[in-house]
Amino acid sequence: MRMKMIAAAGFLGLLLTGCGAGSDDDSAPKPAFPELPQKIVKPVPEPTGAPHPSPLPGAAFHERVAHGLREKVIDMVNTDGATTARCPGSLKEKDGAQAVCVSTWEGLRIEWDILVYRLPDPPNDLKWGAEPRMAILTRDGAANAVYGYYVPDLVRCNNIPEAVLVPVEREMKEYTCQTVTDGRAGKPMPVRVGLGGPYFRCRGRTEVHACG
């Protein structure tokens, strides 16, 4: 009988020890990731809106396309800066027309493949599409994307240049950013740049403001 009581007491002690360990684990702070070297504080320069001047009424088609490309560049860089664009005068508003146009942002040059096409459904309007051969990644644009989506206290990045040409829609592990909230750094996130600007895919988002 005495042996049974000792065994029961030992089992109860194990249960209590296990519960205590679990409580300690639950209350322990979640580990933070090492901070990236580049601190980008708010406010970060944001896009200023549509580029000026706008095309005059009756402007040639290639001039209207060039203005549209400037708008696309502003979306891509996601920050303020000077843009230019030009298209060949031979680009006409007709189905199947093609051309290569050139845009710049703060001196960085991008070529665009332009295609004019007709919508299949009535009223069968003519539209034009543009595909950039490269993208522009900007430090401030990347920070704007993180601040806008994750709303952290601070954004840190891995030495992203002020502006650099990069492949379109390619994940770049050499260029990463992270959130910092309540003094805790989140998981570094590789950046991609598309027509809509820089963006990040967080595969392990654990909190509203953090990745990892």
Backbone hydrogen bonds, N-H to C=O, Kabsch-Sander energy under -0.5 kcal/mol:
donor,donor_aa,acceptor,acceptor_aa,energy
5,M,1,M,-1.8
6,I,2,R,-2.0
7,A,3,M,-2.2
8,A,4,K,-2.2
9,A,5,M,-2.2
10,G,6,I,-2.4
11,F,7,A,-2.2
12,L,8,A,-2.2
13,G,9,A,-2.1
14,L,10,G,-1.9
15,L,11,F,-2.0
16,L,12,L,-2.3
17,T,13,G,-2.4
18,G,14,L,-2.5
19,C,15,L,-2.2
20,G,16,L,-2.3
21,A,17,T,-2.1
22,G,18,G,-2.0
23,S,19,C,-2.0
24,D,20,G,-1.9
25,D,21,A,-2.1
26,D,22,G,-2.1
27,S,23,S,-1.8
28,A,24,D,-1.0
33,F,185,A,-2.1
38,Q,157,C,-2.5
39,K,37,P,-0.7
40,I,38,Q,-0.5
40,I,155,V,-2.9
41,V,39,K,-0.6
59,A,56,L,-2.0
63,E,60,A,-0.6
64,R,60,A,-1.8
65,V,61,F,-2.3
66,A,62,H,-1.8
67,H,63,E,-2.0
68,G,64,R,-2.1
69,L,65,V,-2.1
70,R,66,A,-1.6
71,E,67,H,-1.6
72,K,68,G,-1.9
73,V,69,L,-2.4
74,I,70,R,-2.0
75,D,71,E,-1.9
76,M,72,K,-2.1
77,V,73,V,-2.6
78,N,74,I,-1.8
84,T,104,T,-1.9
86,R,102,V,-2.5
91,L,88,P,-2.0
92,K,90,S,-0.6
94,K,92,K,-1.9
96,G,116,V,-2.6
97,A,94,K,-2.2
99,A,114,I,-1.5
101,C,99,A,-0.5
101,C,112,W,-2.1
102,V,86,R,-2.4
103,S,110,I,-2.6
104,T,84,T,-2.5
105,W,108,L,-1.8
106,E,82,A,-2.5
108,L,105,W,-2.3
110,I,103,S,-2.8
112,W,101,C,-2.8
113,D,131,E,-2.6
114,I,99,A,-3.1
114,I,112,W,-0.7
115,L,129,G,-2.0
116,V,97,A,-2.8
117,Y,127,K,-2.8
119,L,125,D,-2.9
124,N,121,D,-2.7
127,K,117,Y,-3.3
129,G,115,L,-2.6
131,E,113,D,-1.9
133,R,111,E,-2.6
135,A,166,V,-3.2
137,L,135,A,-0.5
137,L,164,V,-2.9
138,T,136,I,-0.5
139,R,161,P,-0.7
139,R,162,E,-1.1
142,A,138,T,-2.2
143,A,139,R,-2.1
144,N,140,D,-2.6
145,A,141,G,-1.8
146,V,142,A,-1.8
147,Y,143,A,-2.9
148,G,144,N,-2.6
149,Y,145,A,-1.6
150,Y,146,V,-2.6
151,V,146,V,-0.8
151,V,147,Y,-1.1
153,D,180,V,-1.1
154,L,180,V,-1.7
155,V,40,I,-1.0
156,R,178,Q,-2.2
157,C,38,Q,-2.8
158,N,176,T,-2.5
159,N,157,C,-1.1
164,V,137,L,-2.1
166,V,135,A,-2.7
169,E,193,V,-3.1
170,R,167,P,-0.9
172,M,191,V,-2.1
173,K,171,E,-0.7
175,Y,172,M,-1.4
176,T,174,E,-0.5
177,C,189,M,-1.8
178,Q,156,R,-2.8
180,V,154,L,-2.0
181,T,184,R,-2.1
184,R,181,T,-1.9
185,A,183,G,-0.5
186,G,179,T,-3.3
187,K,211,C,-4.0
189,M,177,C,-3.2
191,V,172,M,-0.9
191,V,175,Y,-2.0
192,R,199,Y,-2.2
194,G,197,G,-1.9
197,G,194,G,-1.6
199,Y,192,R,-2.5
201,R,190,P,-0.6
202,C,200,F,-0.6
203,R,201,R,-0.8
205,R,202,C,-0.6
207,E,210,A,-1.1
210,A,207,E,-0.6
212,G,204,G,-1.7
